[in-house]
């Protein structure tokens, strides 16, 4: 699979959070805000969601919904290995 810059950013942010011992699933809206803070041009929400769902379908992210049905993501072992490969 070829990764887009948005997908690489998603993996990077989740990986960095795990390195800081944040082990819970991160709400998608918070993840998008973190990614957009480090970019000159914001990622559109629709493109971000598409990237997350593609990563989930390919086994790099786990998808969750909390009690208020808010979408959240975390790395799978495969995603963790790919993120480490890119950023270490």
MMTF fields as JSON, N, C-alpha, C and O atoms, coordinates in Angstrom:
{
  "mmtfVersion": "1.0.0",
  "mmtfProducer": "UNKNOWN",
  "numBonds": 351,
  "numAtoms": 352,
  "numGroups": 88,
  "numChains": 1,
  "numModels": 1,
  "chainsPerModel": [1],
  "groupsPerChain": [88],
  "chainIdList": ["A"],
  "bondAtomList": [4, 2, 8, 6, 12, 10, 16, 14, 20, 18, 24, 22, 28, 26, 32, 30, 36, 34, 40, 38, 44, 42, 48, 46, 52, 50, 56, 54, 60, 58, 64, 62, 68, 66, 72, 70, 76, 74, 80, 78, 84, 82, 88, 86, 92, 90, 96, 94, 100, 98, 104, 102, 108, 106, 112, 110, 116, 114, 120, 118, 124, 122, 128, 126, 132, 130, 136, 134, 140, 138, 144, 142, 148, 146, 152, 150, 156, 154, 160, 158, 164, 162, 168, 166, 172, 170, 176, 174, 180, 178, 184, 182, 188, 186, 192, 190, 196, 194, 200, 198, 204, 202, 208, 206, 212, 210, 216, 214, 220, 218, 224, 222, 228, 226, 232, 230, 236, 234, 240, 238, 244, 242, 248, 246, 252, 250, 256, 254, 260, 258, 264, 262, 268, 266, 272, 270, 276, 274, 280, 278, 284, 282, 288, 286, 292, 290, 296, 294, 300, 298, 304, 302, 308, 306, 312, 310, 316, 314, 320, 318, 324, 322, 328, 326, 332, 330, 336, 334, 340, 338, 344, 342, 348, 346],
  "bondOrderList": [1, 1, 1, 1, 1, 1, 1, 1, 1, 1, 1, 1, 1, 1, 1, 1, 1, 1, 1, 1, 1, 1, 1, 1, 1, 1, 1, 1, 1, 1, 1, 1, 1, 1, 1, 1, 1, 1, 1, 1, 1, 1, 1, 1, 1, 1, 1, 1, 1, 1, 1, 1, 1, 1, 1, 1, 1, 1, 1, 1, 1, 1, 1, 1, 1, 1, 1, 1, 1, 1, 1, 1, 1, 1, 1, 1, 1, 1, 1, 1, 1, 1, 1, 1, 1, 1, 1],
  "groupList": [{"groupName": "UNK", "atomNameList": ["N", "CA", "C", "O"], "elementList": ["N", "C", "C", "O"], "formalChargeList": [0, 0, 0, 0], "bondAtomList": [1, 0, 2, 1, 3, 2], "bondOrderList": [1, 1, 2], "singleLetterCode": "X", "chemCompType": "L-PEPTIDE LINKING"}],
  "groupTypeList": [0, 0, 0, 0, 0, 0, 0, 0, 0, 0, 0, 0, 0, 0, 0, 0, 0, 0, 0, 0, 0, 0, 0, 0, 0, 0, 0, 0, 0, 0, 0, 0, 0, 0, 0, 0, 0, 0, 0, 0, 0, 0, 0, 0, 0, 0, 0, 0, 0, 0, 0, 0, 0, 0, 0, 0, 0, 0, 0, 0, 0, 0, 0, 0, 0, 0, 0, 0, 0, 0, 0, 0, 0, 0, 0, 0, 0, 0, 0, 0, 0, 0, 0, 0, 0, 0, 0, 0],
  "groupIdList": [1, 2, 3, 4, 5, 6, 7, 8, 9, 10, 11, 12, 13, 14, 15, 16, 17, 18, 19, 20, 21, 22, 23, 24, 25, 26, 27, 28, 29, 30, 31, 32, 33, 34, 35, 36, 37, 38, 39, 40, 41, 42, 43, 44, 45, 46, 47, 48, 49, 50, 51, 52, 53, 54, 55, 56, 57, 58, 59, 60, 61, 62, 63, 64, 65, 66, 67, 68, 69, 70, 71, 72, 73, 74, 75, 76, 77, 78, 79, 80, 81, 82, 83, 84, 85, 86, 87, 88],
  "secStructList": [7, 7, 7, 7, 2, 2, 2, 2, 2, 2, 2, 2, 2, 2, 2, 2, 2, 2, 2, 6, 6, 7, 7, 1, 7, 3, 3, 2, 2, 2, 2, 2, 2, 2, 2, 2, 2, 6, 7, 1, 1, 7, 7, 7, 2, 2, 2, 2, 2, 2, 2, 2, 2, 2, 2, 2, 2, 6, 6, 1, 3, 3, 3, 3, 3, 7, 6, 6, 7, 7, 3, 3, 3, 3, 3, 7, 2, 2, 2, 2, 2, 2, 2, 2, 2, 2, 2, 7],
  "xCoordList": [0.852, 0.0, 0.892, 1.886, 0.534, 1.238, 0.5, -0.716, 1.22, 0.607, 0.627, 1.636, -0.482, -0.546, 0.092, 0.356, 0.335, 0.919, -0.041, 0.398, -1.334, -2.314, -2.271, -2.312, -2.188, -2.114, -0.835, -0.856, 0.271, 1.528, 1.418, 1.916, 0.767, 0.57, -0.292, -0.016, -1.325, -2.2, -1.387, -1.457, -0.623, 0.215, 1.216, 1.426, 1.838, 2.842, 2.255, 2.824, 1.121, 0.51, 0.108, 0.385, -0.538, -0.938, 0.273, 0.245, 1.337, 2.559, 3.216, 3.65, 3.284, 3.875, 3.07, 3.645, 1.758, 0.927, 1.183, 1.246, 1.332, 1.628, 2.983, 3.139, 3.956, 5.276, 5.191, 6.039, 4.166, 3.94, 2.943, 2.377, 2.736, 1.868, 0.386, -0.344, -0.056, -1.49, -1.968, -1.705, -2.67, -3.018, -4.481, -4.854, -5.317, -6.718, -6.9, -6.023, -8.026, -8.361, -8.556, -9.135, -8.066, -8.132, -9.328, -9.455, -10.204, -11.337, -10.855, -9.868, -11.552, -11.149, -11.034, -10.109, -11.949, -11.916, -10.655, -10.062, -10.241, -9.013, -7.785, -6.843, -7.809, -6.707, -6.567, -5.452, -7.664, -7.644, -7.09, -6.293, -7.498, -6.994, -5.486, -4.783, -4.98, -3.535, -2.769, -1.711, -3.302, -2.642, -2.653, -1.645, -3.763, -3.864, -3.025, -2.69, -2.679, -1.827, -0.423, 0.248, 0.02, 1.392, 1.492, 2.57, 0.413, 0.409, 0.086, -0.622, 0.617, 0.272, -1.13, -1.881, -1.484, -2.811, -3.534, -3.029, -4.722, -5.486, -5.921, -6.195, -5.976, -6.545, -8.062, -8.583, -8.761, -10.226, -10.753, -10.19, -11.811, -12.374, -12.759, -12.56, -13.303, -13.701, -12.486, -12.528, -11.412, -10.184, -9.569, -9.053, -9.627, -9.104, -9.869, -9.259, -11.188, -12.0, -11.758, -11.672, -11.649, -11.368, -10.031, -9.917, -9.017, -7.697, -7.765, -7.159, -8.499, -8.636, -9.337, -8.903, -10.407, -11.144, -10.31, -10.405, -9.507, -8.613, -7.569, -7.291, -6.997, -6.029, -6.697, -6.092, -7.928, -8.666, -8.937, -8.733, -9.391, -9.666, -8.418, -8.505, -7.264, -6.011, -5.3, -4.176, -5.951, -5.427, -4.407, -3.693, -4.312, -3.345, -3.951, -3.226, -5.272, -5.969, -7.124, -7.728, -7.417, -8.638, -9.627, -9.242, -10.892, -11.93, -12.863, -13.25, -13.218, -14.083, -15.143, -15.003, -16.2, -17.205, -17.496, -17.702, -17.511, -17.822, -19.337, -20.096, -19.768, -21.197, -21.991, -23.179, -21.35, -22.043, -21.816, -22.066, -21.331, -21.105, -20.005, -19.966, -19.114, -17.979, -16.949, -16.566, -16.504, -15.538, -14.144, -13.727, -13.419, -12.059, -11.197, -11.703, -9.89, -8.957, -7.752, -7.371, -7.164, -5.886, -5.106, -5.675, -3.806, -2.961, -3.156, -3.338, -3.117, -3.026, -1.535, -0.698, -1.205, 0.209, 0.836, 1.976, 0.099, 0.599, 0.845, 1.854, -0.081, 0.069, 1.239, 1.96, 1.424, 2.549, 3.882, 4.82, 3.954, 5.186, 5.459, 6.607, 4.432, 4.606, 5.007, 5.877, 4.383, 4.729, 6.168, 6.891, 6.586, 7.963, 8.942, 10.019, 8.571, 9.407, 9.608, 10.705, 8.57, 8.64, 9.401, 10.103, 9.259, 9.682, 10.799, 11.131, 11.388, 12.525, 13.76, 14.821],
  "yCoordList": [-1.184, 0.0, 1.239, 1.298, 2.217, 3.491, 4.462, 4.615, 5.119, 5.998, 7.448, 7.925, 8.146, 9.579, 10.34, 9.767, 11.618, 12.421, 12.505, 12.533, 12.545, 12.57, 11.27, 11.297, 10.144, 8.855, 8.749, 8.229, 9.231, 9.222, 10.1, 9.74, 11.252, 12.137, 11.485, 11.627, 10.777, 10.081, 9.049, 8.992, 8.241, 7.238, 7.898, 7.431, 8.988, 9.684, 10.218, 10.006, 10.908, 11.495, 10.41, 10.527, 9.361, 8.281, 7.588, 7.201, 7.429, 6.795, 7.667, 7.162, 8.962, 9.874, 9.902, 9.984, 9.833, 9.789, 8.509, 8.538, 7.387, 6.129, 6.189, 5.656, 6.83, 6.977, 7.802, 7.677, 8.645, 9.46, 8.795, 9.448, 7.491, 6.672, 7.038, 6.814, 7.595, 7.811, 6.569, 6.411, 5.692, 4.395, 4.265, 3.258, 5.254, 5.15, 5.587, 6.231, 5.239, 5.661, 7.176, 7.743, 7.819, 9.27, 9.649, 9.156, 10.521, 10.947, 11.547, 12.282, 11.23, 11.671, 13.186, 13.697, 13.904, 15.366, 15.912, 16.869, 15.319, 15.755, 15.426, 16.214, 14.267, 13.842, 14.794, 15.176, 15.173, 16.112, 17.463, 18.071, 17.935, 19.216, 19.166, 20.125, 18.056, 17.909, 17.934, 18.555, 17.265, 17.225, 18.606, 19.032, 19.3, 20.617, 21.685, 22.698, 21.476, 22.436, 22.492, 23.521, 21.389, 21.336, 21.556, 21.389, 21.92, 22.105, 23.549, 24.242, 23.985, 25.321, 25.327, 26.285, 24.25, 24.118, 22.985, 21.865, 23.286, 22.289, 21.12, 21.273, 19.95, 18.765, 18.893, 19.162, 18.704, 18.75, 17.552, 16.459, 17.764, 16.707, 15.473, 14.349, 15.664, 14.512, 13.699, 12.468, 14.375, 13.674, 12.954, 11.844, 13.593, 12.982, 11.7, 10.669, 11.762, 10.583, 9.459, 8.291, 9.812, 8.805, 8.13, 6.91, 8.915, 8.359, 7.431, 6.359, 7.835, 6.992, 5.681, 4.614, 5.754, 4.54, 3.618, 2.397, 4.175, 3.366, 2.667, 1.483, 3.396, 2.778, 1.676, 0.636, 1.904, 0.892, -0.357, -1.479, -0.16, -1.295, -2.131, -3.344, -1.479, -2.181, -2.674, -3.171, -2.537, -3.125, -2.293, -2.828, -1.001, -0.149, 0.604, 1.04, 0.761, 1.443, 0.598, -0.173, 0.762, 0.203, 1.355, 2.482, 1.069, 2.091, 1.82, 0.677, 2.873, 2.765, 3.848, 4.844, 3.639, 4.673, 4.685, 3.634, 5.893, 5.978, 6.034, 5.859, 6.273, 6.234, 7.309, 7.127, 8.42, 9.459, 9.284, 10.2, 8.084, 7.701, 8.513, 8.607, 9.098, 9.832, 8.839, 7.905, 9.035, 8.159, 8.39, 9.533, 7.293, 7.386, 6.292, 5.264, 6.532, 5.589, 5.344, 6.192, 4.167, 3.839, 2.953, 2.381, 2.848, 2.02, 0.543, 0.154, -0.261, -1.712, -2.039, -1.152, -3.279, -3.68, -3.421, -2.966, -3.709, -3.466, -1.972, -1.585, -1.141, 0.303, 0.829, 1.72, 0.271, 0.658, 0.334, 1.129, -0.837, -1.237, -0.324, 0.056, 0.029, 0.908, 2.318, 2.937, 2.821, 4.148, 4.169, 5.135, 3.132, 3.05, 3.009, 3.602, 2.321, 2.21, 3.593, 3.913, 4.391, 5.713, 6.723, 7.59, 6.606, 7.697, 7.373, 8.213, 6.197, 5.915, 5.649, 5.392],
  "zCoordList": [0.0, 0.0, 0.0, 0.725, -0.809, -0.859, 0.054, -0.062, 0.96, 1.951, 1.49, 0.97, 1.68, 1.39, 2.548, 3.605, 2.347, 3.428, 4.617, 5.767, 4.346, 5.438, 6.231, 7.461, 5.551, 6.241, 7.057, 8.172, 6.522, 7.275, 8.514, 9.58, 8.376, 9.527, 10.596, 11.787, 10.186, 11.142, 11.923, 13.15, 11.205, 11.871, 12.805, 13.924, 12.347, 13.147, 14.45, 15.521, 14.365, 15.56, 16.552, 17.746, 16.067, 16.977, 17.587, 18.755, 16.8, 17.3, 18.374, 19.409, 18.126, 19.101, 20.403, 21.489, 20.295, 21.497, 22.284, 23.514, 21.583, 22.27, 22.969, 24.067, 22.342, 22.973, 24.254, 25.137, 24.349, 25.552, 26.503, 27.379, 26.319, 27.172, 27.117, 28.082, 26.002, 25.77, 25.026, 23.834, 25.737, 25.165, 24.748, 24.145, 25.051, 24.665, 23.214, 22.638, 22.638, 21.283, 21.278, 22.204, 20.224, 20.113, 19.237, 18.116, 19.742, 18.921, 17.601, 17.566, 16.532, 15.193, 15.104, 14.473, 15.719, 15.639, 16.304, 15.807, 17.417, 18.095, 17.257, 17.177, 16.643, 15.783, 14.592, 14.238, 13.983, 12.865, 13.313, 12.597, 14.477, 14.99, 15.208, 14.888, 15.751, 15.98, 14.662, 14.563, 13.664, 12.361, 11.717, 11.153, 11.793, 11.163, 11.857, 11.243, 13.127, 13.833, 13.244, 13.325, 12.654, 12.154, 10.65, 10.078, 10.009, 8.553, 8.197, 8.927, 7.067, 6.57, 5.98, 6.162, 5.269, 4.671, 5.382, 5.464, 5.893, 6.647, 5.771, 4.58, 6.397, 5.751, 5.863, 6.946, 4.77, 4.814, 5.601, 5.537, 6.324, 7.171, 6.365, 6.826, 5.174, 4.36, 3.916, 3.926, 3.528, 3.145, 4.337, 4.205, 5.497, 6.718, 7.05, 7.332, 7.019, 7.339, 6.339, 6.719, 5.065, 4.041, 4.315, 4.198, 4.68, 4.996, 6.199, 6.193, 7.231, 8.427, 8.091, 8.526, 7.328, 6.98, 6.091, 6.214, 5.212, 4.373, 5.245, 5.056, 6.191, 7.109, 7.934, 8.19, 8.343, 9.107, 8.264, 8.728, 7.04, 6.149, 5.871, 5.678, 5.852, 5.57, 6.829, 6.754, 7.984, 9.214, 9.963, 10.811, 9.679, 10.368, 11.549, 12.444, 11.559, 12.652, 13.157, 12.412, 14.445, 15.026, 15.149, 15.46, 14.905, 14.926, 16.104, 16.347, 16.83, 17.995, 17.946, 17.236, 18.708, 18.944, 20.439, 21.046, 21.038, 22.459, 22.656, 21.702, 23.864, 24.168, 23.426, 23.161, 23.091, 22.318, 20.82, 20.037, 20.42, 19.028, 18.346, 17.119, 19.144, 18.591, 18.062, 18.768, 16.834, 16.181, 16.753, 16.942, 17.029, 17.571, 16.948, 16.499, 16.928, 16.314, 17.21, 18.017, 17.049, 17.685, 16.717, 15.788, 16.944, 16.085, 16.39, 17.544, 15.365, 15.543, 15.606, 15.433, 15.849, 15.861, 14.49, 14.4, 13.44, 12.076, 11.851, 11.26, 12.323, 12.201, 12.998, 12.55, 14.185, 15.036, 14.366, 14.412, 13.744, 13.058, 11.864, 11.632, 11.11, 9.949, 10.398, 9.786, 11.454, 11.967, 12.469, 12.225, 13.156, 13.654, 12.481, 12.543, 11.438, 10.232, 9.597, 9.138, 9.571, 8.977, 9.852, 9.332, 11.169, 12.037, 13.013, 13.849, 12.94, 13.82, 13.022, 13.592]
}
